[in-house]
Amino acid sequence: MARLRRKVCVALFLFTLFLFGTMMGLRTLKPGDFSDWQSPGADLLPVIADRRSVVARDHVTLPPRQARADNARAVSSNRGHDGTVFYDVHIFYYVWYGTPNSDGRYLHWDHALVPHWDNKIAASYPRGRHMPPDDIGSSFYPDLSPYSSRDPGVLESHMEQIGASAAGVLVVSWYPPGLADDNGEPSDDLVPAVLDAAYRHNLKVAFHLQPYRGRNDQSVHDNVKYIIDRYGDHGAFYKFTSTSGKSLPMFYVYDSYLTPPDAWADLLTPSGSHSLRGSAYDALFIALLVEERHKHDILAAGFDGMYTYFASNGFSFGSSHQNWKSVKAFCDGNHMLFVPSVGPGYIDAAVRPWNNHNTRNRVNGRYYETALQAALNARPDIVSITSFNEWHEGTQIERAAPKKTVTRVYLDYLPHGPDHYLELTRRWAEQFNKEKEQWLM
C-alpha cells in the first residue's frame, strides 16, 4: 500500500511538472509588459530619445487631409494569375548576405555582437564578431548554409520558397546606391536580379526604405523618383490596386518616426513644398507604428497607412496583437491602410545577447498561428510577414536545418520539417483570402 502511494505521488509530481513546463512555453503567446523602448531593434534608442520633443504631435499643425478613398481598400483577393499566390500577403526580404566565393568575404553571417547602450550592462556581455560558416549571427542555421544573396541559385530557391508560402509580394530591404548598413555592402545593383527572379515565379516586389545617414523627406523624394524611374516598368514591380481600379506603387518606410511629421508632410500632403501627390511619382507610403502616439504623427505626416513590423508580441504598442483592432478602427476612420506584421517567433540573442527578454518561443508554430489569427481578426486589407530571411532576429520562415558544432547547438524546426513555416503561411494566406471575400460581400 505504501509503495502504491509513493507511485501515485511520483505520478502526480511528474504531471504537475509537465503542466508547469507547458504553461511556461505557452506564456510567450500572450502580450508582455515591455515598454516601448525595449524594441528588438533598439540600437537606435539614443537617437529616438533625442528626437522625442521634435516628433511630438503637439508641435505639428495637422494639414487638411483629403480622403483618398480610391486607395484605401484592396481588391478582394489580389491573386496571382494561376491562383497560387496572394498579392495581399507581403513578406519582408533581405538581400544583404554574402560569402567569400560570391562577395569576397562573409557579409552579415559574421554580424558583430551589438553592445547595450548602457556601458555598465554592456560590460557584462561578450563583444566581437561571428566566424562563419560554423558560427553565424543567428540562433538558427539556414538549410542552404550561409549563402550569398547574389547567388542565382539562392535567388531561385528563395522565390520558389516564397511562392510555396503563397505570399505574393516580397518587400525588399533597400538602401540608395552606394549605401548599406554597418554589416553589409551596397546592394541596389542586385535589385534587377531580384525582380527578374520574382517575375519568373509570378511574384511582385515592393521596397522597404531603410534609414541611412542623412535620410530626410527630400532624400526620400529623390529615392522614390530613382526607384520608379529605374524599376517601375518591370513586370514584377508591385502596384497596389484599389477597388476603383487605380494602381500605385507602395513603399514601406522603416523607422519613419525619426523624421518629424511636418517634414514628411512637405512630401506627402497635396500642399507640401515638394509634394509627390498627383505627380508621376505618387505612391502609397506606409509608416512604421511603434508607440501609440505615432498613429497621430503618421496621420499628420500624410502617410497612407501604417505597419507594425516587429514579431515580438507585447514589446511595443504597435507589435501587440491586442491593439490591432483599435489601430484598424483608427485607420478606417482616417482613410488609411493598416498592415499588421506577423512573425513565427523572435530571438536575436546571437547579435544582441542582452535582449533575451524580447525572445518569443515559436512553440512549434503555435506562436505564428496566434499572430496570424490576431491579424485576421482585425480584418486588414494586407498582412505582412516578418520575415522570409531576417536570420539575425530569428523571424525567418525560410527553410532551416538542424546544426550542431563543438561550441554551438542551433535551434531548428523539429519535430516538423524545414518547410513547416512555409506550409503554415500558405494555409493561413488561403484562409485570409477566403474570409476576406466574405468581409467584402
C-alpha positions, 0 to 999 in steps of 0.5 A: 500500500505504501509503495502504491502511494509513493507511485501515485505521488511520483505520478502526480509530481511528474504531471504537475511538472509537465503542466508547469513546463507547458504553461511556461512555453505557452506564456510567450503567446500572450502580450508582455509588459515591455515598454516601448523602448525595449524594441528588438531593434533598439540600437537606435534608442539614443537617437529616438530619445533625442528626437522625442520633443521634435516628433511630438504631435503637439508641435505639428499643425495637422494639414487638411487631409483629403480622403483618398478613398480610391486607395484605401481598400484592396481588391478582394483577393489580389491573386496571382494569375494561376491562383497560387499566390496572394498579392495581399500577403507581403513578406519582408526580404533581405538581400544583404548576405554574402560569402567569400566565393560570391562577395569576397568575404562573409557579409552579415553571417559574421554580424558583430555582437551589438553592445547595450547602450548602457556601458555598465550592462554592456560590460557584462556581455561578450563583444566581437564578431561571428566566424562563419560558416560554423558560427553565424549571427543567428540562433538558427542555421539556414538549410542552404548554409550561409549563402550569398544573396547574389547567388542565382541559385539562392535567388531561385530557391528563395522565390520558389520558397516564397511562392510555396508560402503563397505570399505574393509580394516580397518587400525588399530591404533597400538602401540608395546606391552606394549605401548599406548598413554597418554589416553589409555592402551596397546592394541596389545593383542586385535589385534587377536580379531580384525582380527578374527572379520574382517575375519568373515565379509570378511574384511582385516586389515592393521596397522597404526604405531603410534609414541611412545617414542623412535620410530626410523627406527630400532624400526620400523624394529623390529615392522614390523618383530613382526607384520608379524611374529605374524599376517601375516598368518591370513586370514584377514591380508591385502596384497596389490596386484599389477597388476603383481600379487605380494602381500605385506603387507602395513603399514601406518606410522603416523607422519613419518616426525619426523624421518629424511629421511636418517634414514628411508632410512637405512630401506627402500632403497635396500642399507640401513644398515638394509634394509627390501627390498627383505627380508621376511619382505618387505612391502609397507610403506606409509608416512604421507604428511603434508607440501609440502616439505615432498613429497621430504623427503618421496621420499628420505626416500624410502617410497612407497607412501604417505597419507594425513590423516587429514579431515580438508580441507585447514589446511595443504598442504597435507589435501587440496583437491586442491593439490591432483592432483599435489601430484598424478602427483608427485607420478606417476612420482616417482613410488609411491602410493598416498592415499588421506584421506577423512573425513565427517567433523572435530571438536575436540573442546571437547579435544582441545577447542582452535582449533575451527578454524580447525572445518569443518561443515559436512553440512549434508554430503555435506562436505564428498561428496566434499572430496570424489569427490576431491579424485576421481578426482585425480584418486588414486589407494586407498582412505582412510577414516578418520575415522570409530571411531576417536570420539575425532576429530569428523571424525567418520562415525560410527553410532551416536545418538542424546544426550542431558544432563543438561550441554551438547547438542551433535551434531548428524546426523539429519535430516538423520539417524545414518547410513547416513555416512555409506550409503554415503561411500558405494555409493561413494566406488561403484562409485570409483570402477566403474570409476576406471575400466574405468581409467584402460581400 
